């Protein structure tokens, strides 16, 4: 069984920063890609950022230049550095990992941007 555990969410003022972390554990042979999604209240879940096993990254237009995705040395961890946060970034953020048997999801961590 595979588990993804996120951490690092919380309440931050507009213009502030947060760093989300996600660690994958369990029966893992290979992780092909990892990423972050978010879902704001009343809205559809959307992709925020993704990183391949080779280190290629892609971002949603709304976060380009503000968010940075990276993977840890162990390759089973992924981070999302979020700078210049805006109220519209408020959402539950989910970590994903693409394995041989498909995409796995974390339980989510709340990020609230408010003064």
Beta strands, then each sheet from edge to edge (+ up, - down):
strand 1: 2-7
strand 2: 10-12
strand 3: 18-26
strand 4: 33-39
strand 5: 46-52
strand 6: 57-59
strand 7: 67-71
strand 8: 77-82
strand 9: 91-99
strand 10: 102-105
strand 11: 109-113
sheet 1: 1+ 3- 8+ 7-
sheet 2: 2+ 11+ 9- 4+ 5- 6+
sheet 3: 2+ 11+ 9- 10+
end
